[in-house]
Amino acid sequence: MGGAEPPPEAALDAARGAYAALVADRNILRFLMHANCAAGEPLVAQAVRRCYAKQVDTVRQLLGDDDAVRRWFGAGMLDNVVAVLGLADIDEPWARVLTVR
């Protein structure tokens, strides 16, 4: 009875903010990206898949539907690229296209 739950878009924004705070440590972000790239190794792939399965369950509970889950992951992947390439610091039209939400 703690009150109404936030609308899905507000929950999505809050989750993205929390993720951005986590990966502000570029070592964490690079580790996550390297894990995805190393998924050709069966044991790494198993671990990465378990991690994604937990994330999907958590995001689905938070946001409520599969379309929102896909938007979360799509936005997160773009956020990863923007962060690792430092696009927020590049004043070029192509970089602004990727950094503006």
Contacts in CASP RR format, 6 or more apart in sequence:
PFRMAT RR
TARGET T0000
AUTHOR 0000-0000-0000
METHOD contacts of the structure
MODEL  1
MGGAEPPPEAALDAARGAYAALVADRNILRFLMHANCAAGEPLVAQAVRR
CYAKQVDTVRQLLGDDDAVRRWFGAGMLDNVVAVLGLADIDEPWARVLTV
R
5 11 0 8 1.000
6 14 0 8 1.000
8 63 0 8 1.000
8 64 0 8 1.000
8 65 0 8 1.000
8 68 0 8 1.000
11 62 0 8 1.000
11 63 0 8 1.000
12 63 0 8 1.000
12 68 0 8 1.000
12 71 0 8 1.000
12 72 0 8 1.000
12 75 0 8 1.000
15 59 0 8 1.000
15 62 0 8 1.000
15 63 0 8 1.000
15 72 0 8 1.000
16 72 0 8 1.000
16 75 0 8 1.000
16 76 0 8 1.000
16 79 0 8 1.000
19 76 0 8 1.000
19 79 0 8 1.000
20 79 0 8 1.000
20 83 0 8 1.000
22 28 0 8 1.000
23 29 0 8 1.000
23 32 0 8 1.000
23 79 0 8 1.000
23 80 0 8 1.000
23 83 0 8 1.000
26 83 0 8 1.000
26 84 0 8 1.000
29 80 0 8 1.000
29 83 0 8 1.000
29 84 0 8 1.000
30 84 0 8 1.000
32 80 0 8 1.000
33 80 0 8 1.000
33 84 0 8 1.000
35 44 0 8 1.000
35 47 0 8 1.000
35 48 0 8 1.000
35 51 0 8 1.000
36 48 0 8 1.000
38 44 0 8 1.000
38 48 0 8 1.000
39 45 0 8 1.000
39 48 0 8 1.000
39 49 0 8 1.000
55 73 0 8 1.000
56 69 0 8 1.000
59 68 0 8 1.000
59 69 0 8 1.000
59 72 0 8 1.000
59 73 0 8 1.000
60 66 0 8 1.000
60 68 0 8 1.000
60 69 0 8 1.000
63 69 0 8 1.000
63 72 0 8 1.000
75 101 0 8 1.000
78 98 0 8 1.000
81 87 0 8 1.000
81 98 0 8 1.000
82 88 0 8 1.000
82 98 0 8 1.000
82 99 0 8 1.000
87 95 0 8 1.000
87 98 0 8 1.000
87 99 0 8 1.000
88 99 0 8 1.000
END
